[in-house]
Amino acid sequence: MSIIVAYNEALQNGNLEALDGVIHDDFVFNPHVGGVTMGKADLMGIAGNGAVRSENDRILFENDEVGVAHSLVHFANGSTSEAVMSFLRFKDGKIISMETGATPLSDDYKLVGSE
């Protein structure tokens, strides 16, 4: 199974055991928000609490070393939804680092073909 697919499924389902199996212990997450760096424990704390929900998850590229993914991400705190591009590095079959970039979506955004 794709590492990115396993990550997305574990995160969306709040499956901490599965997420633990796909995130490297030395994991570093550099999100697109100002100067924040998170580790594995931070990511595990977010998983399954309903704070973040994604849809239209797509893998743009993945091999044994790196992956590039895109998702529409929605936040429980009411923040503007975002189109998020993620760059992931893999080590020992797990995600060791992730960096994101995002574009805010307007309040009246509708996915083409969704109506």
Contacts in CASP RR format, 6 or more apart in sequence:
PFRMAT RR
TARGET T0000
AUTHOR 0000-0000-0000
METHOD contacts of the structure
MODEL  1
MSIIVAYNEALQNGNLEALDGVIHDDFVFNPHVGGVTMGKADLMGIAGNG
AVRSENDRILFENDEVGVAHSLVHFANGSTSEAVMSFLRFKDGKIISMET
GATPLSDDYKLVGSE
2 59 0 8 1.000
2 62 0 8 1.000
3 22 0 8 1.000
3 62 0 8 1.000
3 67 0 8 1.000
3 88 0 8 1.000
3 90 0 8 1.000
3 93 0 8 1.000
3 94 0 8 1.000
3 95 0 8 1.000
4 59 0 8 1.000
4 62 0 8 1.000
4 67 0 8 1.000
4 69 0 8 1.000
4 88 0 8 1.000
5 59 0 8 1.000
6 18 0 8 1.000
6 22 0 8 1.000
7 19 0 8 1.000
7 22 0 8 1.000
7 23 0 8 1.000
7 88 0 8 1.000
7 95 0 8 1.000
8 54 0 8 1.000
8 57 0 8 1.000
8 69 0 8 1.000
8 71 0 8 1.000
9 15 0 8 1.000
9 18 0 8 1.000
10 16 0 8 1.000
10 18 0 8 1.000
10 19 0 8 1.000
10 21 0 8 1.000
10 22 0 8 1.000
10 47 0 8 1.000
11 19 0 8 1.000
11 47 0 8 1.000
11 48 0 8 1.000
11 52 0 8 1.000
11 54 0 8 1.000
12 53 0 8 1.000
12 54 0 8 1.000
13 48 0 8 1.000
14 47 0 8 1.000
14 48 0 8 1.000
15 47 0 8 1.000
16 44 0 8 1.000
16 47 0 8 1.000
16 48 0 8 1.000
19 43 0 8 1.000
19 44 0 8 1.000
19 47 0 8 1.000
20 44 0 8 1.000
21 94 0 8 1.000
22 94 0 8 1.000
22 95 0 8 1.000
23 40 0 8 1.000
23 43 0 8 1.000
23 44 0 8 1.000
23 94 0 8 1.000
23 95 0 8 1.000
24 40 0 8 1.000
24 91 0 8 1.000
24 92 0 8 1.000
24 94 0 8 1.000
24 95 0 8 1.000
24 96 0 8 1.000
25 40 0 8 1.000
26 40 0 8 1.000
26 91 0 8 1.000
26 96 0 8 1.000
27 39 0 8 1.000
27 40 0 8 1.000
27 43 0 8 1.000
27 94 0 8 1.000
27 95 0 8 1.000
27 96 0 8 1.000
27 97 0 8 1.000
27 98 0 8 1.000
28 37 0 8 1.000
28 38 0 8 1.000
28 39 0 8 1.000
28 96 0 8 1.000
28 97 0 8 1.000
28 98 0 8 1.000
29 37 0 8 1.000
29 38 0 8 1.000
29 39 0 8 1.000
29 42 0 8 1.000
29 43 0 8 1.000
29 97 0 8 1.000
29 98 0 8 1.000
29 99 0 8 1.000
30 36 0 8 1.000
30 37 0 8 1.000
30 38 0 8 1.000
30 97 0 8 1.000
30 98 0 8 1.000
30 99 0 8 1.000
30 100 0 8 1.000
31 38 0 8 1.000
31 99 0 8 1.000
31 100 0 8 1.000
31 101 0 8 1.000
32 84 0 8 1.000
32 100 0 8 1.000
32 101 0 8 1.000
32 102 0 8 1.000
46 52 0 8 1.000
50 76 0 8 1.000
51 75 0 8 1.000
51 76 0 8 1.000
51 77 0 8 1.000
52 73 0 8 1.000
52 74 0 8 1.000
52 75 0 8 1.000
52 76 0 8 1.000
53 73 0 8 1.000
53 74 0 8 1.000
53 75 0 8 1.000
53 76 0 8 1.000
54 71 0 8 1.000
54 72 0 8 1.000
54 73 0 8 1.000
54 74 0 8 1.000
54 84 0 8 1.000
55 71 0 8 1.000
55 72 0 8 1.000
55 74 0 8 1.000
56 70 0 8 1.000
56 71 0 8 1.000
56 72 0 8 1.000
56 111 0 8 1.000
57 69 0 8 1.000
57 70 0 8 1.000
57 71 0 8 1.000
58 69 0 8 1.000
58 70 0 8 1.000
58 71 0 8 1.000
59 67 0 8 1.000
59 68 0 8 1.000
59 69 0 8 1.000
60 67 0 8 1.000
60 68 0 8 1.000
60 69 0 8 1.000
60 70 0 8 1.000
61 67 0 8 1.000
61 68 0 8 1.000
62 68 0 8 1.000
62 69 0 8 1.000
64 90 0 8 1.000
64 93 0 8 1.000
65 89 0 8 1.000
65 90 0 8 1.000
66 87 0 8 1.000
66 88 0 8 1.000
66 89 0 8 1.000
66 90 0 8 1.000
67 86 0 8 1.000
67 87 0 8 1.000
67 88 0 8 1.000
67 89 0 8 1.000
67 90 0 8 1.000
68 85 0 8 1.000
68 86 0 8 1.000
68 87 0 8 1.000
68 88 0 8 1.000
69 85 0 8 1.000
69 86 0 8 1.000
69 88 0 8 1.000
70 83 0 8 1.000
70 84 0 8 1.000
70 85 0 8 1.000
70 86 0 8 1.000
71 83 0 8 1.000
71 84 0 8 1.000
71 86 0 8 1.000
72 81 0 8 1.000
72 82 0 8 1.000
72 83 0 8 1.000
72 84 0 8 1.000
72 105 0 8 1.000
72 111 0 8 1.000
73 81 0 8 1.000
73 82 0 8 1.000
73 83 0 8 1.000
73 84 0 8 1.000
73 102 0 8 1.000
74 81 0 8 1.000
75 81 0 8 1.000
80 104 0 8 1.000
80 105 0 8 1.000
80 106 0 8 1.000
80 107 0 8 1.000
81 104 0 8 1.000
81 105 0 8 1.000
81 109 0 8 1.000
82 102 0 8 1.000
82 103 0 8 1.000
82 104 0 8 1.000
82 105 0 8 1.000
83 102 0 8 1.000
83 103 0 8 1.000
83 105 0 8 1.000
84 100 0 8 1.000
84 101 0 8 1.000
84 102 0 8 1.000
85 100 0 8 1.000
85 101 0 8 1.000
85 102 0 8 1.000
86 98 0 8 1.000
86 99 0 8 1.000
86 100 0 8 1.000
86 101 0 8 1.000
87 98 0 8 1.000
87 99 0 8 1.000
87 100 0 8 1.000
88 95 0 8 1.000
88 97 0 8 1.000
88 98 0 8 1.000
89 95 0 8 1.000
89 96 0 8 1.000
89 97 0 8 1.000
89 98 0 8 1.000
90 96 0 8 1.000
END
